[in-house]
């Protein structure tokens, strides 16, 4: 199911916007979004580690105990 956006009175101006299944009210993320995380190369420096943790942070609502799981990576950011 998707949403239909009409930018004018004519049906030719209609656009369909597909509904993402990754809203905070759902219990699961979209499979394409999961592949973005699983296909991402392993972080090799502080910059890429921060980027990876930022991406993973979004999925915190879907993964129980995410804070404990990512704790070893968070420790790498400490000086």
Chimera marker file (.cmm) of the C-alpha trace (Angstrom):
<marker_set name="trace">
<marker id="1" x="0.000" y="0.000" z="0.000" r="1" g="1" b="0" radius="0.5"/>
<marker id="2" x="1.193" y="3.510" z="-0.685" r="1" g="1" b="0" radius="0.5"/>
<marker id="3" x="0.188" y="7.119" z="-0.515" r="1" g="1" b="0" radius="0.5"/>
<marker id="4" x="-1.027" y="9.156" z="-3.472" r="1" g="1" b="0" radius="0.5"/>
<marker id="5" x="0.057" y="12.774" z="-3.754" r="1" g="1" b="0" radius="0.5"/>
<marker id="6" x="-1.786" y="15.054" z="-6.149" r="1" g="1" b="0" radius="0.5"/>
<marker id="7" x="-0.038" y="18.259" z="-7.120" r="1" g="1" b="0" radius="0.5"/>
<marker id="8" x="-2.932" y="19.594" z="-9.197" r="1" g="1" b="0" radius="0.5"/>
<marker id="9" x="-6.492" y="18.923" z="-10.264" r="1" g="1" b="0" radius="0.5"/>
<marker id="10" x="-5.495" y="16.603" z="-13.066" r="1" g="1" b="0" radius="0.5"/>
<marker id="11" x="-4.949" y="12.867" z="-12.414" r="1" g="1" b="0" radius="0.5"/>
<marker id="12" x="-1.809" y="13.106" z="-14.554" r="1" g="1" b="0" radius="0.5"/>
<marker id="13" x="-0.181" y="15.037" z="-11.695" r="1" g="1" b="0" radius="0.5"/>
<marker id="14" x="-0.570" y="12.177" z="-9.248" r="1" g="1" b="0" radius="0.5"/>
<marker id="15" x="2.491" y="10.510" z="-7.772" r="1" g="1" b="0" radius="0.5"/>
<marker id="16" x="2.516" y="7.370" z="-5.697" r="1" g="1" b="0" radius="0.5"/>
<marker id="17" x="4.783" y="7.351" z="-2.691" r="1" g="1" b="0" radius="0.5"/>
<marker id="18" x="5.460" y="3.875" z="-1.412" r="1" g="1" b="0" radius="0.5"/>
<marker id="19" x="4.964" y="3.419" z="2.288" r="1" g="1" b="0" radius="0.5"/>
<marker id="20" x="8.155" y="2.489" z="4.094" r="1" g="1" b="0" radius="0.5"/>
<marker id="21" x="7.868" y="-0.279" z="6.652" r="1" g="1" b="0" radius="0.5"/>
<marker id="22" x="10.543" y="1.271" z="8.822" r="1" g="1" b="0" radius="0.5"/>
<marker id="23" x="8.414" y="3.655" z="10.820" r="1" g="1" b="0" radius="0.5"/>
<marker id="24" x="8.934" y="3.724" z="14.564" r="1" g="1" b="0" radius="0.5"/>
<marker id="25" x="5.517" y="2.119" z="15.124" r="1" g="1" b="0" radius="0.5"/>
<marker id="26" x="6.477" y="-1.040" z="13.227" r="1" g="1" b="0" radius="0.5"/>
<marker id="27" x="8.301" y="-3.938" z="14.833" r="1" g="1" b="0" radius="0.5"/>
<marker id="28" x="10.699" y="-4.482" z="11.962" r="1" g="1" b="0" radius="0.5"/>
<marker id="29" x="12.811" y="-2.408" z="9.578" r="1" g="1" b="0" radius="0.5"/>
<marker id="30" x="12.629" y="-2.576" z="5.794" r="1" g="1" b="0" radius="0.5"/>
<marker id="31" x="14.785" y="-5.366" z="4.321" r="1" g="1" b="0" radius="0.5"/>
<marker id="32" x="16.493" y="-2.955" z="1.916" r="1" g="1" b="0" radius="0.5"/>
<marker id="33" x="17.534" y="-0.794" z="4.848" r="1" g="1" b="0" radius="0.5"/>
<marker id="34" x="18.954" y="-3.825" z="6.640" r="1" g="1" b="0" radius="0.5"/>
<marker id="35" x="21.074" y="-4.618" z="3.603" r="1" g="1" b="0" radius="0.5"/>
<marker id="36" x="22.560" y="-1.111" z="3.816" r="1" g="1" b="0" radius="0.5"/>
<marker id="37" x="23.958" y="-2.063" z="7.223" r="1" g="1" b="0" radius="0.5"/>
<marker id="38" x="25.028" y="-5.601" z="6.384" r="1" g="1" b="0" radius="0.5"/>
<marker id="39" x="26.678" y="-4.566" z="3.104" r="1" g="1" b="0" radius="0.5"/>
<marker id="40" x="28.550" y="-1.646" z="4.659" r="1" g="1" b="0" radius="0.5"/>
<marker id="41" x="32.299" y="-2.292" z="4.891" r="1" g="1" b="0" radius="0.5"/>
<marker id="42" x="33.801" y="-2.672" z="8.342" r="1" g="1" b="0" radius="0.5"/>
<marker id="43" x="34.939" y="0.641" z="9.856" r="1" g="1" b="0" radius="0.5"/>
<marker id="44" x="38.681" y="1.165" z="9.546" r="1" g="1" b="0" radius="0.5"/>
<marker id="45" x="39.102" y="4.540" z="11.264" r="1" g="1" b="0" radius="0.5"/>
<marker id="46" x="37.307" y="6.872" z="13.689" r="1" g="1" b="0" radius="0.5"/>
<marker id="47" x="35.394" y="8.671" z="10.916" r="1" g="1" b="0" radius="0.5"/>
<marker id="48" x="33.957" y="5.496" z="9.409" r="1" g="1" b="0" radius="0.5"/>
<marker id="49" x="33.254" y="4.112" z="12.892" r="1" g="1" b="0" radius="0.5"/>
<marker id="50" x="31.201" y="7.209" z="13.758" r="1" g="1" b="0" radius="0.5"/>
<marker id="51" x="29.355" y="6.871" z="10.463" r="1" g="1" b="0" radius="0.5"/>
<marker id="52" x="28.599" y="3.211" z="11.127" r="1" g="1" b="0" radius="0.5"/>
<marker id="53" x="27.407" y="3.908" z="14.689" r="1" g="1" b="0" radius="0.5"/>
<marker id="54" x="25.188" y="6.695" z="13.406" r="1" g="1" b="0" radius="0.5"/>
<marker id="55" x="23.581" y="4.313" z="10.943" r="1" g="1" b="0" radius="0.5"/>
<marker id="56" x="23.201" y="1.597" z="13.557" r="1" g="1" b="0" radius="0.5"/>
<marker id="57" x="21.716" y="4.092" z="16.017" r="1" g="1" b="0" radius="0.5"/>
<marker id="58" x="18.572" y="4.299" z="13.889" r="1" g="1" b="0" radius="0.5"/>
<marker id="59" x="17.921" y="0.587" z="14.427" r="1" g="1" b="0" radius="0.5"/>
<marker id="60" x="18.109" y="0.899" z="18.207" r="1" g="1" b="0" radius="0.5"/>
<marker id="61" x="14.315" y="0.729" z="18.433" r="1" g="1" b="0" radius="0.5"/>
<marker id="62" x="14.288" y="-2.608" z="16.584" r="1" g="1" b="0" radius="0.5"/>
<marker id="63" x="17.077" y="-4.393" z="18.463" r="1" g="1" b="0" radius="0.5"/>
<marker id="64" x="16.761" y="-5.159" z="22.169" r="1" g="1" b="0" radius="0.5"/>
<marker id="65" x="19.888" y="-4.302" z="24.170" r="1" g="1" b="0" radius="0.5"/>
<marker id="66" x="21.437" y="-2.401" z="21.265" r="1" g="1" b="0" radius="0.5"/>
<marker id="67" x="23.360" y="-0.236" z="23.716" r="1" g="1" b="0" radius="0.5"/>
<marker id="68" x="25.093" y="-3.308" z="25.167" r="1" g="1" b="0" radius="0.5"/>
<marker id="69" x="25.777" y="-4.742" z="21.721" r="1" g="1" b="0" radius="0.5"/>
<marker id="70" x="27.456" y="-1.584" z="20.449" r="1" g="1" b="0" radius="0.5"/>
<marker id="71" x="29.330" y="-0.846" z="23.693" r="1" g="1" b="0" radius="0.5"/>
<marker id="72" x="32.687" y="-2.273" z="22.464" r="1" g="1" b="0" radius="0.5"/>
<marker id="73" x="32.520" y="0.021" z="19.441" r="1" g="1" b="0" radius="0.5"/>
<marker id="74" x="31.577" y="3.003" z="21.598" r="1" g="1" b="0" radius="0.5"/>
<marker id="75" x="34.638" y="2.359" z="23.758" r="1" g="1" b="0" radius="0.5"/>
<marker id="76" x="36.846" y="2.743" z="20.684" r="1" g="1" b="0" radius="0.5"/>
<marker id="77" x="35.683" y="6.363" z="20.453" r="1" g="1" b="0" radius="0.5"/>
<marker id="78" x="36.863" y="7.170" z="23.979" r="1" g="1" b="0" radius="0.5"/>
<marker id="79" x="40.252" y="8.795" z="24.332" r="1" g="1" b="0" radius="0.5"/>
<link id1="1" id2="2" r="1" g="1" b="0" radius="0.2"/>
<link id1="2" id2="3" r="1" g="1" b="0" radius="0.2"/>
<link id1="3" id2="4" r="1" g="1" b="0" radius="0.2"/>
<link id1="4" id2="5" r="1" g="1" b="0" radius="0.2"/>
<link id1="5" id2="6" r="1" g="1" b="0" radius="0.2"/>
<link id1="6" id2="7" r="1" g="1" b="0" radius="0.2"/>
<link id1="7" id2="8" r="1" g="1" b="0" radius="0.2"/>
<link id1="8" id2="9" r="1" g="1" b="0" radius="0.2"/>
<link id1="9" id2="10" r="1" g="1" b="0" radius="0.2"/>
<link id1="10" id2="11" r="1" g="1" b="0" radius="0.2"/>
<link id1="11" id2="12" r="1" g="1" b="0" radius="0.2"/>
<link id1="12" id2="13" r="1" g="1" b="0" radius="0.2"/>
<link id1="13" id2="14" r="1" g="1" b="0" radius="0.2"/>
<link id1="14" id2="15" r="1" g="1" b="0" radius="0.2"/>
<link id1="15" id2="16" r="1" g="1" b="0" radius="0.2"/>
<link id1="16" id2="17" r="1" g="1" b="0" radius="0.2"/>
<link id1="17" id2="18" r="1" g="1" b="0" radius="0.2"/>
<link id1="18" id2="19" r="1" g="1" b="0" radius="0.2"/>
<link id1="19" id2="20" r="1" g="1" b="0" radius="0.2"/>
<link id1="20" id2="21" r="1" g="1" b="0" radius="0.2"/>
<link id1="21" id2="22" r="1" g="1" b="0" radius="0.2"/>
<link id1="22" id2="23" r="1" g="1" b="0" radius="0.2"/>
<link id1="23" id2="24" r="1" g="1" b="0" radius="0.2"/>
<link id1="24" id2="25" r="1" g="1" b="0" radius="0.2"/>
<link id1="25" id2="26" r="1" g="1" b="0" radius="0.2"/>
<link id1="26" id2="27" r="1" g="1" b="0" radius="0.2"/>
<link id1="27" id2="28" r="1" g="1" b="0" radius="0.2"/>
<link id1="28" id2="29" r="1" g="1" b="0" radius="0.2"/>
<link id1="29" id2="30" r="1" g="1" b="0" radius="0.2"/>
<link id1="30" id2="31" r="1" g="1" b="0" radius="0.2"/>
<link id1="31" id2="32" r="1" g="1" b="0" radius="0.2"/>
<link id1="32" id2="33" r="1" g="1" b="0" radius="0.2"/>
<link id1="33" id2="34" r="1" g="1" b="0" radius="0.2"/>
<link id1="34" id2="35" r="1" g="1" b="0" radius="0.2"/>
<link id1="35" id2="36" r="1" g="1" b="0" radius="0.2"/>
<link id1="36" id2="37" r="1" g="1" b="0" radius="0.2"/>
<link id1="37" id2="38" r="1" g="1" b="0" radius="0.2"/>
<link id1="38" id2="39" r="1" g="1" b="0" radius="0.2"/>
<link id1="39" id2="40" r="1" g="1" b="0" radius="0.2"/>
<link id1="40" id2="41" r="1" g="1" b="0" radius="0.2"/>
<link id1="41" id2="42" r="1" g="1" b="0" radius="0.2"/>
<link id1="42" id2="43" r="1" g="1" b="0" radius="0.2"/>
<link id1="43" id2="44" r="1" g="1" b="0" radius="0.2"/>
<link id1="44" id2="45" r="1" g="1" b="0" radius="0.2"/>
<link id1="45" id2="46" r="1" g="1" b="0" radius="0.2"/>
<link id1="46" id2="47" r="1" g="1" b="0" radius="0.2"/>
<link id1="47" id2="48" r="1" g="1" b="0" radius="0.2"/>
<link id1="48" id2="49" r="1" g="1" b="0" radius="0.2"/>
<link id1="49" id2="50" r="1" g="1" b="0" radius="0.2"/>
<link id1="50" id2="51" r="1" g="1" b="0" radius="0.2"/>
<link id1="51" id2="52" r="1" g="1" b="0" radius="0.2"/>
<link id1="52" id2="53" r="1" g="1" b="0" radius="0.2"/>
<link id1="53" id2="54" r="1" g="1" b="0" radius="0.2"/>
<link id1="54" id2="55" r="1" g="1" b="0" radius="0.2"/>
<link id1="55" id2="56" r="1" g="1" b="0" radius="0.2"/>
<link id1="56" id2="57" r="1" g="1" b="0" radius="0.2"/>
<link id1="57" id2="58" r="1" g="1" b="0" radius="0.2"/>
<link id1="58" id2="59" r="1" g="1" b="0" radius="0.2"/>
<link id1="59" id2="60" r="1" g="1" b="0" radius="0.2"/>
<link id1="60" id2="61" r="1" g="1" b="0" radius="0.2"/>
<link id1="61" id2="62" r="1" g="1" b="0" radius="0.2"/>
<link id1="62" id2="63" r="1" g="1" b="0" radius="0.2"/>
<link id1="63" id2="64" r="1" g="1" b="0" radius="0.2"/>
<link id1="64" id2="65" r="1" g="1" b="0" radius="0.2"/>
<link id1="65" id2="66" r="1" g="1" b="0" radius="0.2"/>
<link id1="66" id2="67" r="1" g="1" b="0" radius="0.2"/>
<link id1="67" id2="68" r="1" g="1" b="0" radius="0.2"/>
<link id1="68" id2="69" r="1" g="1" b="0" radius="0.2"/>
<link id1="69" id2="70" r="1" g="1" b="0" radius="0.2"/>
<link id1="70" id2="71" r="1" g="1" b="0" radius="0.2"/>
<link id1="71" id2="72" r="1" g="1" b="0" radius="0.2"/>
<link id1="72" id2="73" r="1" g="1" b="0" radius="0.2"/>
<link id1="73" id2="74" r="1" g="1" b="0" radius="0.2"/>
<link id1="74" id2="75" r="1" g="1" b="0" radius="0.2"/>
<link id1="75" id2="76" r="1" g="1" b="0" radius="0.2"/>
<link id1="76" id2="77" r="1" g="1" b="0" radius="0.2"/>
<link id1="77" id2="78" r="1" g="1" b="0" radius="0.2"/>
<link id1="78" id2="79" r="1" g="1" b="0" radius="0.2"/>
</marker_set>
